[in-house]
Amino acid sequence: MNTEFQSTADRVVIIGGGPGGYEAALVAAQLGADVMLIEQNRCGGSAVLTDVVPSKSLIATAEMMDEIGRSDGLGIRISNDETTEADVPRVTADLKAVNKRILALADAQANDIYEGLIRSGVKVIQGRATLAGRDQVHVVETGGTEYTLDASTILLSVGAHPRELPTAQPDGERILTWTQLYDLDELPEHLIVVGSGVTGAEFASAYCAVGTEVTLVSSREKVLPGQDEDAADVLEFVFRNKGMNVLSRSRAASVTRTEAGVEVVLADGRRVEGSHCLMAVGSIPNTEGLGLEKAGVRVSDSGHIVVDGVSRSSRAGIYAAGDCTGVLPLASVAAMQGRIAMNHALGDAVQPLKLRNVASNVFTAPEIATVGFTQQNYRENPTDIDTVMLPLDTNPRAKMLGINDGFVKIFARRGSGSILGGVVVGPRASELILPITMAVENRLTVDQLAASFVVYPSVSGSLTEAARKLHRHL
């Protein structure tokens, strides 16, 4: 069946229902456009179904286990029953129950997003879509119906998928991508994580916390390459202190199934055996077969759609948001890109995306939150930037909570005292980074932050204390 839909003055067609797509749809609908969103799976995309929501739900369980692990230092004793060894606490993670909860949360979130879109007047279509030209989208619905939509504005928010190596093909049972972990019913006895970037570090931390033996294979000198070096050092120390086997400067050459589990062969010939292997070696944008060439949309060598600060592609009227752009693989950035794109396309007030102001978080234990200037920026401009790093173990509230690892770091402009960025390492760092993010966004000075009242005792008190240490008497 072929049906032709005629264009309207402000018809917006969005391909992909992840954070970039559904946030864009809500903005466009609010601005009065006729909005159609095509998603081949469910609203929320991989961020909700297989990535952010599931992984952070697993990490929430791991955080609770980690807190229980610290409870002995707070005077809490967990009793053992008669069948448990004397030194083994009666606290375990039921992975089947954990994963059932995770999938239920993802399902509920997907439903909430869908219902919110419908209430806003967005027409949600389940199916596949490709560009048929500059202002046309070809749709094949799940039921087989085909038609072409005319559009005044098109937004591409098609996401990315896990990168696979020819010598380490996932099978969904023993060799896994991060999208396949939630099918496991039992905790892996020994999980080998290949890749020490954000995804690899987060899952290594989570599974270590819930009781799995973990080996982390890192091709770099230390975990989390690209993150703050002091933060990476703290995290690696914590990993090793918890018994994780971290193999630095070790590149995986192949991963194969064995009778008992998996074998990872490293480039130098060493072999590591485990029960399961998680491949966390990056992502590939879902841009192949999207019709980009036909529409004249430029992509980078890596296949990412090239966009500017307001999410415009190289072709007028076609925008892109999220992981398919390669700007920053964060759900918050995808959502902001989508909102900016619609505001720009439909003539509302808009400011270009400011990457320097983006706050990000690594959900390990401890968490690592960053915003703005980095340690590398400081090394490049040591005469222009002041910095201070304050360990959390000096904070009275942190002592009460048994927090021993972590710090607060602030970067400020020498002379003016303007806060340029910061790093927080510790439990709930994702919450503690907000004051620094607001300071960067609003160009506050260290004296203004230092003059702000904080609750005593509180972990956030370390932020104002660090700011006081950067005060310069003129």
SVG drawing of the C-alpha trace seen along z (x, -y; Angstrom):
<svg xmlns="http://www.w3.org/2000/svg" viewBox="-3 -44 57 72">
<polyline fill="none" stroke="black" stroke-width="0.4" points="0.0,0.0 1.4,-3.4 0.0,-6.5 1.1,-10.1 0.9,-12.6 1.0,-16.3 3.3,-18.7 2.3,-21.4 4.0,-24.7 5.5,-23.4 5.6,-19.6 8.4,-18.2 9.4,-14.6 11.7,-13.0 13.5,-9.7 14.4,-8.1 12.7,-8.2 15.6,-8.5 16.3,-11.5 17.2,-13.7 14.1,-12.7 11.4,-12.7 12.7,-15.9 12.7,-17.6 9.2,-16.3 7.9,-17.8 9.4,-21.2 8.2,-21.2 4.7,-20.3 4.7,-23.1 5.7,-25.5 2.7,-24.5 4.2,-22.3 2.6,-19.1 5.0,-16.5 5.5,-12.9 8.1,-10.7 9.1,-7.4 10.7,-4.8 11.3,-1.2 11.4,0.1 9.8,-1.8 10.0,-5.4 13.0,-6.2 15.4,-4.4 18.4,-2.5 19.0,-5.1 15.8,-3.8 15.7,-0.2 19.3,1.1 21.6,-1.7 21.2,-4.5 18.1,-3.4 19.1,0.3 22.8,-0.3 22.1,-3.0 19.4,-0.8 22.0,2.0 24.5,-0.5 21.9,-1.6 21.8,2.0 25.6,2.0 25.7,-1.3 23.5,0.3 25.8,3.3 28.8,0.9 27.2,-1.0 26.5,2.3 30.1,3.2 31.1,-0.1 28.6,0.5 31.0,2.4 33.1,-0.7 30.0,-2.5 29.4,0.1 26.7,2.1 27.0,5.8 25.2,8.1 24.3,11.4 25.2,14.7 23.0,17.8 24.2,21.2 24.8,22.3 27.0,19.3 30.7,19.2 31.6,17.0 33.2,14.2 30.7,14.1 27.8,11.6 24.3,12.8 23.9,10.3 23.8,11.4 22.5,10.1 19.8,12.1 20.7,11.1 17.5,12.6 15.4,10.4 17.7,7.4 17.3,7.8 13.6,8.3 13.4,5.0 15.6,3.3 13.5,4.4 10.3,3.3 11.8,-0.1 12.8,-0.5 9.3,0.7 7.6,-1.8 9.9,-4.7 9.2,-3.9 5.5,-3.9 5.7,-7.2 7.6,-8.8 5.1,-7.5 2.1,-8.7 3.7,-12.1 4.3,-12.4 0.7,-11.5 -0.7,-14.0 1.4,-16.7 -0.1,-15.9 2.9,-14.1 2.0,-11.4 4.1,-8.4 4.7,-5.8 6.3,-2.4 8.5,-1.5 11.6,-2.2 12.4,-5.4 14.9,-6.6 15.5,-9.9 14.0,-10.1 15.3,-13.5 15.9,-16.9 12.3,-17.2 10.9,-13.7 11.0,-10.7 10.1,-7.2 8.3,-5.1 7.8,-1.4 5.5,-0.7 5.9,2.4 2.8,3.8 4.2,3.3 2.4,0.2 4.6,-2.1 4.3,-5.8 6.3,-9.0 6.0,-12.0 6.7,-15.5 8.4,-17.7 9.6,-21.3 12.0,-20.1 13.6,-16.7 15.5,-15.6 17.7,-12.5 18.2,-11.0 19.1,-7.4 21.6,-6.7 24.5,-4.2 25.1,-0.5 27.9,1.4 31.1,1.8 32.0,5.5 35.4,6.9 35.8,9.7 37.9,11.7 35.4,11.3 31.9,11.8 29.2,11.6 26.9,14.6 24.5,13.2 25.4,16.0 29.1,15.8 30.5,13.1 28.3,10.0 27.7,6.4 26.3,4.1 22.8,4.5 22.8,8.3 23.7,8.3 20.1,8.1 19.3,11.6 21.5,13.2 19.8,15.1 22.8,15.7 25.8,13.6 28.9,14.3 31.5,16.2 34.3,14.3 33.5,11.4 36.3,10.2 35.6,6.6 37.4,5.6 37.6,1.8 38.3,-0.6 36.4,-3.7 33.2,-4.9 31.1,-1.9 33.7,0.7 34.6,-1.0 30.9,-1.4 30.0,2.2 33.3,3.5 32.5,1.4 28.9,2.6 29.6,6.3 32.5,6.1 30.2,4.5 27.5,7.2 30.1,10.0 31.4,11.0 35.1,11.6 36.1,9.0 39.1,8.6 39.3,5.3 41.4,5.3 42.7,1.8 44.7,1.0 45.8,-2.3 48.2,-3.0 45.3,-3.7 41.5,-3.3 39.2,-6.0 41.5,-7.6 40.4,-11.1 38.9,-11.7 40.6,-13.7 43.9,-12.0 43.6,-12.4 40.1,-11.0 41.2,-8.0 44.0,-7.4 41.5,-7.3 39.2,-5.0 41.9,-2.6 43.2,-2.5 39.7,-1.7 39.2,1.0 42.5,2.7 41.7,2.3 38.4,4.1 40.1,7.0 39.5,6.2 42.3,7.5 43.2,4.4 45.4,5.3 46.9,2.0 48.5,1.6 46.8,4.9 45.1,5.0 42.6,7.9 43.4,9.7 40.6,12.2 37.8,13.7 36.5,17.2 34.1,19.6 35.6,22.5 33.9,25.5 33.9,23.7 33.3,20.1 35.5,17.7 39.2,17.2 40.6,13.7 43.9,13.7 45.9,10.5 48.1,9.0 51.3,10.0 50.2,13.7 48.9,13.8 45.6,15.6 42.8,14.8 40.0,17.3 36.7,16.4 33.0,17.4 31.8,14.4 33.2,11.5 31.8,8.0 32.9,6.2 33.0,2.4 35.0,1.2 33.0,-1.8 30.0,-2.5 29.1,-2.9 26.5,-5.4 23.3,-4.0 23.7,-6.0 24.3,-3.3 21.3,-2.9 19.6,-6.0 19.7,-7.7 22.1,-10.4 23.9,-10.5 20.7,-10.8 19.7,-13.8 23.2,-15.4 23.9,-15.1 27.6,-15.1 29.1,-12.5 32.6,-12.2 35.0,-9.3 33.5,-7.5 30.0,-7.7 28.8,-10.4 26.5,-13.2 28.4,-16.5 26.4,-19.2 27.0,-22.8 26.2,-24.4 22.4,-24.5 22.3,-20.9 22.1,-21.7 23.5,-19.2 25.2,-20.2 21.7,-20.1 19.3,-23.0 16.2,-21.8 17.8,-18.6 19.0,-18.5 20.6,-15.7 21.0,-15.0 22.5,-12.4 25.0,-9.7 24.7,-9.7 26.4,-13.1 29.4,-12.1 29.3,-15.4 29.2,-13.9 27.6,-10.5 25.4,-11.7 21.6,-11.5 21.6,-15.1 23.5,-16.4 21.2,-14.5 18.2,-16.0 19.7,-19.5 20.7,-19.1 17.1,-18.1 15.6,-21.0 18.0,-23.5 17.3,-22.1 13.6,-22.6 13.9,-26.1 16.1,-27.0 14.1,-25.4 10.8,-26.9 12.1,-30.4 12.2,-30.4 15.0,-32.0 18.0,-29.7 21.6,-29.6 24.2,-27.3 25.3,-24.2 28.0,-25.1 30.1,-22.0 32.3,-23.7 29.2,-23.9 28.2,-20.3 28.3,-18.3 29.0,-14.6 29.3,-11.7 30.9,-8.3 28.6,-6.1 31.4,-4.0 31.9,-3.6 33.1,-6.3 31.4,-8.4 33.4,-10.9 31.6,-14.1 33.2,-16.8 32.3,-20.1 34.1,-22.8 37.9,-23.1 40.0,-20.0 43.4,-19.2 44.8,-19.3 43.5,-22.8 45.3,-23.7 48.6,-22.2 48.3,-24.3 47.6,-27.5 49.3,-27.2 49.9,-31.0 46.2,-31.9 44.4,-29.3 44.4,-28.6 43.3,-25.2 42.7,-23.5 42.0,-19.8 40.5,-19.0 40.3,-15.4 36.9,-14.3 38.4,-12.5 38.9,-15.9 35.1,-16.6 33.2,-15.9 30.1,-14.6 32.2,-12.3 33.9,-10.9 30.5,-10.2 29.4,-8.4 32.6,-6.3 33.7,-8.0 37.4,-7.6 38.1,-8.0 37.4,-11.1 38.0,-14.8 36.7,-18.1 38.7,-20.1 37.9,-23.6 39.6,-25.5 39.3,-29.3 40.6,-32.2 43.6,-33.8 42.8,-37.4 39.1,-37.5 38.4,-34.3 35.8,-33.2 35.0,-29.5 36.0,-27.7 35.3,-24.1 35.6,-21.4 35.7,-17.7 34.0,-15.8 34.9,-12.2 32.8,-10.4 29.4,-8.9 26.6,-10.9 29.2,-13.1 26.5,-13.5 24.5,-15.5 27.4,-17.5 28.6,-18.8 25.5,-21.0 26.8,-24.0 30.0,-24.0 28.0,-23.6 25.8,-26.6 28.9,-28.6 30.4,-27.9 27.1,-28.6 26.6,-31.9 30.3,-32.9 30.3,-33.1 33.6,-33.7 35.1,-31.6 34.3,-34.3 30.6,-34.2 30.6,-30.4 32.5,-30.7 30.0,-33.2 27.1,-30.8 25.7,-29.2 25.9,-25.4 24.5,-23.0 26.9,-21.8 27.9,-19.1 27.5,-18.3 29.6,-16.9 28.8,-19.9 30.6,-22.0 33.8,-20.8 32.8,-22.9 32.7,-26.2 35.8,-25.3 37.7,-24.6 36.4,-28.0 37.7,-29.7 41.2,-28.3 41.2,-30.0 40.5,-33.5 43.2,-36.0 43.8,-39.0 44.1,-42.0"/>
</svg>
